[in-house]
Amino acid sequence: MPQKTNKTPAYRQRSGYDQGIVTLTDAVTKRRRDYWLGEYGTPASRERYHRLIAAWEANGRRHPDPIDAGIERRVKDEPAADDGRETVAVVIAAYWRWAQRYYQPNESGTLRVALRMLRQYHGTEAAEDFGPRKLMALREAMIAGDETCDPPRPAWARGYINQQVQRLRRMFRWAASREMIPASVHQSLDTVEALKRGRTTAREGKKVTPVPRERIDAVRPFVSRQVAAVIDLQLLTGARPGELLSMQPADIEQQTGEDGEPGVWRFRPREHKNRFREIERTIVLGPRAQAVLEPFLDGRDLEAFVFSPAEAEAERRAAVNATRKTPLSCGNRVGTNRSLEPKRSIGDRYTTSSYYVAIRRACDRAFPPPPPLGPRDGETNAAWTTRLTPKQKDELKAWRKAHRWHPHQLRHNAATEIRRA
């Protein structure tokens, strides 16, 4: 039976052999060709599979040249790097240990995505054999995406692809500076030009837009007062979430005017995006921002974080206990059913991820999906997920995407207000 051209050919085991194989159909001639990948189930054979699919996609789904794919047409023994040469996986491991200490968490998290993909396609190859043609083939795989991955990798946008390719170049430059590979490897990779707008099939990323004010107000009843305060401060100052979430009273310089009235406050984050460039970051806090902050500064230790998730959870539990309908003589008493060794403990500060999740959950509560996409009364999440058809799941995903917003959009709200003023 001929293959469907809209699906990615499967990695499978050749019947009667211990070899992996994939069958590709030429999009023009419709001829099928088997490519042997090496011992079935090994990381090396899976790398060859991914490289072959990337080369096939980049060639318009025509049979690729084995040299471009980085494999021979028939492979019986797994090739390894020559003696004394570092593999790509070894370079990745060394670079990742260094990058975790050098880069900020957001940057290292994005870098990990690029390194994982590079290892998936070229991990067992010699690092000094990784040249421009292989980098361009890997970039084509970024453009195409891969729904067979776990988790599935969507097609990346042009700007994001250029950033990821630049991160990979930096890794090879780092390896050359440590004499792990020849400097010519990095120099050759620099010859690959960035993707240009209108001259590539890569999609363009969506422009970040401000959040409509009514959607911001709709989530307020469903977030803690700490998260609501950070939202207000972002709208007033245009600060990044990470800067406000790391705020401590000692970082705030409170000034008083000549007439004794409160003056402008200045907040200088200890950690910010451009700190490594030795740029000082100052966020000005006016009267409205001061009014938001004052309830959290009163009586707080100078080195404690202003916005504490532990305090938010304690306030939530107190509110639930205040509305308790079961008599105190019945049911569980406060604190009697707590685990002595919980699997997850509450931190002393919010992270950008936890702040993002809090807003996302509030959006889902503020904008519940219409029936039958939403859960029924008394229905568990597992039963709800099982009940939805694939089409309904796609509709639910589209509904949530249309009604959710993320914290970075609030900076665009502040910029819009500043420009209008």
Salt bridges, closest charged atoms under 4 A:
ASP26 OD1 - ARG62 NE 2.48
ASP26 OD2 - HIS63 ND1 3.87
GLU47 OE1 - ARG51 NH1 3.68
GLU57 OE2 - ARG61 NH2 2.92
ASP68 OD1 - ARG133 NH2 1.99
ASP82 OD2 - ARG85 NH2 2.94
GLU107 OE2 - ARG167 NE 2.84
GLU107 OE2 - ARG170 NH2 3.19
GLU125 OE2 - ARG51 NE 3.15
GLU125 OE1 - HIS122 ND1 3.16
GLU125 OE1 - LYS134 NZ 2.89
GLU128 OE2 - ARG85 NH1 3.43
ASP129 OD1 - ARG85 NH1 3.14
ASP146 OD2 - HIS50 ND1 3.86
ASP190 OD1 - ARG169 NE 3.78
ASP190 OD2 - HIS186 NE2 3.30
GLU204 OE2 - ARG158 NE 2.68
GLU204 OE1 - ARG197 NH1 3.51
ASP217 OD1 - ARG220 NE 3.40
ASP232 OD1 - ARG220 NH2 2.77
GLU243 OE2 - ARG240 NH1 2.99
GLU243 OE2 - ARG281 NE 3.04
ASP251 OD1 - ARG270 NE 2.67
GLU253 OE1 - ARG268 NH1 2.63
GLU271 OE1 - ARG275 NH1 3.88
GLU280 OE2 - ARG268 NE 2.87
GLU303 OE1 - ARG270 NH2 2.97
GLU311 OE2 - ARG300 NH1 2.91
GLU313 OE2 - ARG316 NH2 2.74
GLU313 OE2 - ARG317 NE 3.13
GLU315 OE2 - ARG225 NE 2.95
ASP364 OD2 - ARG404 NH2 2.75
GLU379 OE2 - ARG387 NE 2.92
GLU417 OE2 - ARG420 NH1 2.73
